[in-house]
Amino acid sequence: MALLLACFFLLPLLGMAIVAFSVSDGQGGKTLGLENFASLADRGQAIANSVRVSLVGSAVGAGIGAITAFCIAQIRHRRLDDVVAVLSSVLANDGGAPLAFSFIVTIGNTGFLFAALGLDSVGFSLYSWQGLVVMYQYFLIPTMIMVTLPTFVGLRREWHEANKSLGGSAWTFWRRVGIPVAAPALLGGWILLFGSAYATHASAAVLIGTGGFPLVTLTIADELRSGTRAGGEEAAMALGLTMVAIAVVVLFLFNRLQRMSARWLA
Amino acid sequence: MSTRALTATGVVAAAAIALTGCTTSAAESESSALWRSATTVSEGGGFDQLVEDAQAEGTFNVMGLYEDWANYGGLLDAFSEKYGITINNDTSTGSSQDLVNAVVNRQGQDTSLDYLDTGMSYAVQADLDGLLAEYAPETIADIDPSYIGENGTWLHQYGGTIAIACDTGRVETCPTSFADLLDPQYRGQVALPNTPENSESAFMIVHAAALAHGGSLDDITPGIEFFRELNEVGNFIPVQGNAGTLETGETPILLEWTYTLQPVADRLADEVGMEIDVIIPDDGVVSSFYAASLNADAPHPATARLFFEFLFSDEGQNLLLQGGVSPVRLDAMIAAGTVDEDALAALPSAELGQSPTLEQRQANQDVIDEQWSAAIR
């Protein structure tokens, strides 16, 4: 296990770090330095775009996903629960080129729903940051449902009844019991969605391949490809390391929050 | 995982590495090695010897030579048939940089590339990095020295002009200039084939836009400004345009080379009855030549050189001409009467526009790298 972790996680990470921290010393050699990270300022547009898309995308996804999960938990129908579980675990892992393609043929420039839904008249374009936000919902919402459904199902009916018999209103229930119990799961879900949207590459690359809207992942790919530009690889690795940092923070927070919410639902 | 399983994995991995090492050295025969250093056909022992050694190698590795690009399909078929050589043409990707990367990443491997077709600046850089082999085909006397790389490691093989493809089924009035493209009627319709940061054709499109927008080959910034405006008015669509997106209507207006657009237009007219106009913009005409080069580390050095001879022969150059490009020996072939007259008559524009020099390209590439992504956000 430790060996696997070393081979497939630590070694590549170390390799990335070495490239990211090596700077040309002007005499054909390399020294360690932080210049590649300073050059990230030039890619500020990509970072800003990625943060914007991920923030908006994950907020929308978390909101819709949580409400959907809550409704499903309220209905409490066995068959529905099974269908939702299967569907959301499949959809949550759906992405990449096929996802982009399915959006292109439905609400793309010539998509069959594009004119039918009047998207052309409201000025919506799939090939924009709003388009990315819409497209990402396809896997963000199911992820949110998957993460929060157990929590909503776990809000026991007895707690409702206890609240009621003690004279509490529905509002009291949510303020004192429901939200405190569900909050870690909701927040954790949102953070997970943020990381997931931030790291998405293939579907964005297929949709907006010409750099019309630079994202961190697209910029890394571009930097790695355009070797004529000096320092492309180093800059890509530096960008990559910032993504690793974000992923680690996301996973750490998500795990902590999951554990907090699991305490109530065990 | 148990220790034993881990050891087994390690052994398999080590064996795999050892095996790859073996195949590489085994493929290199003596005669192949001789051709690797030959800079002309006579140095290697004459044309018949070249054919014999190439046939012994039997395979030709290339990348990104799309069938309807400058008639590479016809050219490779003819080459394969004439000499009985199998072609491995990887068309899953093919920007100039992808080719150079493949050569760098596959050093010493059988799967490396033999021949490269790249933008000029990529060939120059690859030459500086020592990746290319020096070789002069027999017909080199017909080629203007300005079309030959400084160290003889690359030659221009064909050129063309930047044009606008316009799907007349989706666009009411086709644009005839860069200025026209800013018209609100083209909202969400104008696409590029790639980003100018790593693609020769997109790079030349920005040059042409610069000429149309008050710039010059020395000043590409107005070209970037043009695309900023195009994006701001909502006409630019950041989809990677190609024959497929043209056919589905996703990118009704696509900028590209005349010679990549014309075959697509012809094919779509034949197959699905689409009418695509290929228009050379009247306010910015830029032409450029691609560069042919051989990998110094080619897995099939004799075949690579035989292909060079074929490419620059009358037969090869006429096959390129049939793909709607201006082959580099066109003038000499017209003078000698060996040119394919029908193909010459069908050429979208025999007259070529301005072309940036190497110094201009390098300066402009820096400007693009600095400004492009911020300009079109």
Contacts between the chains, C-beta under 8 A, distances in Angstrom:
chain1	res1	chain2	res2	distance
A	1	B	1	7.1
A	3	B	1	7.9
A	3	B	6	6.2
A	4	B	1	6.9
A	42	B	370	7.8
A	43	B	373	7.9
A	45	B	373	5.9
A	45	B	374	5.6
A	45	B	377	6.1
A	46	B	373	7.1
A	49	B	377	7.4
A	104	B	250	6.7
A	108	B	250	6.0
A	109	B	188	6.0
A	109	B	189	7.8
A	109	B	237	6.8
A	109	B	239	7.7
A	109	B	249	7.0
A	109	B	250	4.9
A	109	B	251	7.5
A	110	B	248	5.9
A	110	B	249	4.2
A	110	B	250	5.5
A	123	B	234	7.8
A	125	B	188	5.8
A	125	B	234	7.6
A	125	B	237	7.6
A	127	B	188	7.5
A	127	B	237	5.3
A	127	B	238	5.3
A	127	B	239	5.9
A	207	B	239	7.4
A	208	B	238	4.2
A	208	B	239	7.0
A	209	B	194	7.4
A	209	B	195	7.8
A	209	B	238	7.3
A	209	B	239	6.9
A	209	B	240	3.6
A	210	B	191	7.3
A	210	B	192	5.1
A	210	B	193	8.0
A	210	B	194	6.1
A	210	B	195	5.0
A	210	B	202	7.5
A	210	B	238	4.9
A	210	B	239	6.9
A	210	B	240	5.3
A	210	B	241	7.9
A	211	B	195	4.1
A	211	B	197	6.8
A	211	B	238	7.0
A	211	B	372	7.0
A	211	B	373	5.8
A	211	B	376	7.0
A	212	B	231	6.9
A	212	B	236	6.6
A	212	B	237	7.4
A	212	B	238	2.1
A	212	B	376	5.6
A	212	B	377	7.7
A	213	B	238	6.0
A	213	B	377	6.3
A	214	B	373	4.7
A	214	B	377	7.2
A	219	B	373	7.5
A	222	B	195	6.8
A	222	B	197	6.1
A	222	B	198	6.7
A	225	B	95	7.0
A	225	B	97	5.1
A	225	B	98	6.8
A	225	B	101	7.0
A	225	B	198	5.1
A	226	B	97	5.6
A	226	B	197	5.3
A	226	B	198	4.0
A	226	B	369	7.7
A	227	B	97	5.9
A	227	B	100	6.5
A	227	B	101	6.3
A	227	B	104	7.6
A	227	B	125	8.0
A	228	B	97	6.9
A	228	B	121	6.7
A	228	B	122	6.7
A	228	B	125	5.4
A	228	B	198	7.7
A	228	B	365	6.6
A	229	B	197	7.6
A	229	B	365	7.8
A	229	B	369	5.2
